[in-house]
Amino acid sequence: MEDILPDTLLPDDTLQDKTKIPILKEMSAKAALRSLLEEGYFDEGRTRYEIREYANRFFDEEKPENFFDPALEDVYYEAKLIKVEADESNKLIRFQRNPTYDPNA
């Protein structure tokens, strides 16, 4: 967790009640996704829309539709997430924690 959080919090940074991990007001998209990964949010497959809607709740202003996309692909290429391909029950690609990756290790 040290690589995503600063050593000290600023006076206007607050721990969000909705998470176990702080998501800071000016946190980058990639850092926010890593926080959600560590929290266990990606233990189930999530669509891009679900990820954006959930993560936007922690920012003061709503992020644009593609704000998290580059960071999501980066975390995928770091092998921390896998893509669950679309099937009959789920028409969209979903992102899920790679079973071989332990975010708390």
C-alpha positions in Angstrom: 0.0 0.0 0.0 3.0 2.3 0.4 3.3 2.8 -3.3 -0.1 4.4 -3.6 -0.5 6.5 -0.5 1.5 9.5 0.7 3.4 9.5 4.0 1.1 12.2 5.4 -2.4 13.2 4.6 -3.4 16.8 3.8 -5.9 18.5 6.0 -8.7 18.2 3.4 -8.0 14.5 2.7 -10.5 12.2 4.4 -11.0 8.5 4.8 -14.2 7.5 3.0 -16.7 5.5 5.0 -17.4 3.4 2.0 -13.9 1.9 1.7 -11.3 0.3 3.9 -8.6 2.0 1.9 -8.4 5.8 1.7 -9.1 7.3 -1.8 -7.8 10.8 -1.7 -9.5 13.7 -3.5 -6.7 14.2 -6.0 -5.7 10.5 -6.3 -4.8 9.3 -9.8 -7.1 6.8 -11.5 -4.5 4.1 -11.3 -4.0 4.7 -7.5 -7.7 4.6 -7.0 -8.0 1.3 -8.9 -5.1 -0.2 -6.9 -6.9 0.8 -3.7 -10.1 -0.9 -4.9 -8.1 -3.9 -5.9 -6.6 -4.1 -2.4 -10.0 -3.7 -0.8 -11.4 -6.7 -2.7 -13.7 -4.8 -5.1 -12.3 -6.8 -8.1 -12.8 -10.2 -6.4 -15.9 -10.4 -8.7 -15.9 -9.5 -12.4 -16.7 -5.8 -13.0 -17.6 -4.0 -16.3 -16.0 -0.7 -17.2 -19.3 1.0 -16.4 -19.6 -0.6 -13.0 -16.0 0.4 -12.1 -16.5 4.0 -13.2 -19.8 4.3 -11.4 -18.4 2.8 -8.2 -15.1 4.7 -8.2 -16.8 8.1 -9.1 -18.5 8.0 -5.7 -15.2 8.8 -4.0 -14.3 11.9 -6.1 -15.8 15.4 -5.5 -16.7 15.7 -9.2 -17.7 12.9 -11.6 -14.9 11.7 -13.8 -15.5 11.5 -17.6 -16.5 8.2 -19.2 -13.0 7.2 -20.2 -11.1 8.5 -17.2 -10.3 5.1 -15.7 -9.8 3.2 -19.0 -6.0 3.8 -19.4 -5.4 3.0 -15.8 -7.5 -0.1 -16.0 -5.5 -1.4 -19.0 -2.2 -0.6 -17.1 -3.3 -2.6 -14.1 -4.4 -5.4 -16.4 -1.0 -5.4 -18.2 0.7 -5.5 -14.7 -1.1 -8.9 -14.4 -3.1 -7.8 -11.4 -6.4 -8.1 -13.2 -7.7 -10.5 -15.8 -10.3 -10.0 -18.4 -13.3 -12.2 -18.2 -14.6 -12.5 -21.7 -18.2 -11.9 -22.6 -20.5 -14.8 -22.7 -24.3 -15.5 -23.0 -25.0 -14.2 -19.5 -22.6 -11.3 -19.5 -22.4 -9.5 -22.9 -19.5 -7.2 -21.8 -15.9 -7.9 -20.9 -15.4 -7.8 -17.1 -12.2 -7.2 -15.1 -11.4 -9.4 -12.2 -8.5 -9.8 -9.8 -6.0 -12.2 -11.2 -6.2 -15.3 -8.9 -2.4 -15.5 -8.7 -2.1 -12.0 -7.5 -2.4 -11.2 -3.8 -2.9 -7.5 -3.3 -2.2 -7.8 0.4 1.1 -9.7 0.1 
